[in-house]
Amino acid sequence: MAKLLTCFCLQMFSNNDEAVINKKLPKELLLRIFSFLDVVTLCRCAQVSRAWNVLALDGSNWQRIDLFDFQRDIEGRVVENISKRCGGFLRKLSLRGCLGVGDNALRTFAQNCRNIEVLNLNGCTKITDATCTSLSKFCSKLRHLDLASCTSITNMSLKALSEGCPLLEQLNISWCDQVTKDGIQALVRGCGGLKALFLKGCTQVRLRGAPASHSGWFTSAQITDDGLITICRGCHKLQSLCASGCCNITDAILNALGQNCPRLSFSLFQITDSTLIQLSIHCPRLQVLSLSHCELITDDGIRHLGNGACAHDRLEVIELDNCPLITDASLEHLKSCHSLERIELYDCQQITRAGIKRLRTHLPNIKVHAYFAPVTPPPSVGGSRQRFCRCCIIL
C-alpha cells in the first residue's frame, strides 16, 4: 500500500499536477496519503513545493521514525529539530548507532516528546545517566527502552527510570558493564510491569532469581543451571528468556523449562541437537527462538525442530547466526513452518543463495537476513562525500 501511494505521489509531481491536486483534494486526505510514506519519501515530497513541505513535515506523519539508515549523518541538532516538529505525536524513535547524539539533544527531545513509548538508543555511546534522568522527568509513558552498548550508563540510570517510568516493560542494557545487582533491584522496585530485561555482557550482575510477578524475564548474565532453574520455577508465566552468552548452563535446564514454562520462547547458548529435540516435544507454543552462536547444532537438530508442533503452528522467528554446521538442508526442514516470518542467517558459511531462494518459494513472505561477501570490491566513487544526506538537511 505504501509503495503504491509513493508511486502515486511521484507520478503526480512528474505530470506537474501538484497545484491541481492541492485544490481538488482536501488537506485531510492529502495528510492521510502522506502518512503512509517513509522518511526518505516524505523528505522528497517536502521539496516539491511550499504546500507539500507543510504537509510532509506535519507532526502527524512522524509518529514512528527510524534513523538507522542515516546514523552517520545524524547529530544532535537533527534530533532536536525532529522533536520540535513532532512534539506529542511521536510514539516510536530509533537512533540506533547514531554516535553523534548526546545528552543535550535527548534532553530537548524528552521535553518535547512526552508521549514517546518506544526509544532505541542502542550504540549511542555519547549518552550518560543524564539522558535517563531526562527521560524519567518527562517521559512517563515510556514502555520500551534500548540502551545496549551505552557504556556510560550506571545504576543511577536504573534508579531514575524506576522513579519516573513506571510503565516500562522492556529494557535492554546489554554491555552496560557498570550496572550491578543494586541497580537491577532498584529498577524492579519501581517498574512492576517489567516483562523483558536484557543483560548480556553485564559482567557485574549475578542473578540468583527473578520476581515471580513478572510475566517475562530476559537475562544474559553469568548464571548457572541452578540460577536459571530458580527463575523458571518462580516465574510460571514466563514468556521469553534470553540466556545468550551463559557459558555455564547446559541441557540440564530443559526439563525445568518444559515443566514450568509452557508459554516460553527463549534463547540459549552452547546447546546441542538434543536440546532442539526436547524443545520440539515440550514447547508447543514456542514463537521466537535464537540459536545464534550455537556451534554444536546441525541440520538434524533443525529437522526435529521443523517437525515439532511449535514449528507448524507458532514459530515466527528463528535466529541461526554463526551456526557453522547448518547447511541448506536446514532450510529444507523449515519449509513446513507456515507461521515463520523471519530467519537470521548471518555468517552461516554453508547456506547458499539457492537454498534461500528455495525456502522463499514455500514461504514467500518470510524475511531472510543473510550476508554474503562480495566477489569483488565495489568500485570506488570519486569526489568527497557530502557531509549530510539530503534528508538530514531537511530534518
NORCORBEL-V216307 format. One line per field, one symbol per residue. phi: phi as a letter, one per 30 degrees, with the letter a starting at -180 (. if undefined). psi: psi as a letter, one per 40 degrees, with the letter a starting at -180 (. if undefined). burial: + if it has 9 or more other ideal C-beta (glycine too) atoms within 8 Angstrom, else -. A space follows every 50 residues. Layout:
phi=???
psi=???
burial=???
This chain:
phi=.ddddddddddeddchceddedddcdedddddddddddedddddddcdad ddddddcdeddbdbbbcddcedcdceddddddddddhdddcbbcceiddd cbddddddedddcdcdcbbcceiddddbeddddddddccdcdcbbcceid dddbdedddddddcbdcecbbcbeiddcdbeddddddddccdcdcbbcbd iddccbccabeddddabcbbddcceddddddddcbdcecbbcbdiddccb dddddddddcbdcdbabbbhcbdddddddddcbdcecbbcceiddcdbed ddddddcdddddcbecbbcbehcdcdbedddddcddddddcbbcbdhcdc dcdddddddddcbdcdcccbbbdddbddddcdjddddbddddddd
psi=ddddddddddddddefedddddddhiddddddddeeiidddddddeedid ddddddehdeefdhhhedefddehidddddddddddbedhdhhhfhegee haddddddddddgeehdhhhfhegeeiadddddddddegeehdhhhfheg eehadddddddddegeehdhhhfhegeehadddddddddegeehdhhhfh egeehhheaiheeheihhhfigiadddddddddegeehdhhhfhegeeia ededddddddgeehhihiifiadddddddddegeehdhhhfhegeeiadd ddddddeiddddddhdhhhfhfgeeiaddddddedegeehdihhfhfgde hiddddddddddgdeihhhihhhidiiiiihiiihhdiiddddd.
burial=----++-+++-++----+--++-------++-++-++-+-++++++-+-- -++-+++++-+++-+++--++-++++-++++++++++-+++++++++++- +++-+++++++++++++++++++++++-++++++++-+++++++++++++ ++++++++++++-++++++++++++++++++-++-+++-++--+++++++ ++-++-+--+---+-++++++++-+-++++++-++--+++++++++--+- +-++-+++-++--++++++-+++-++++++-+++++++++++-+-++++- ++++++++-+++-++++++++++-+++++++++++++-++-+++++-+-+ +---++-+++--+--+-+++--------------------++-+-
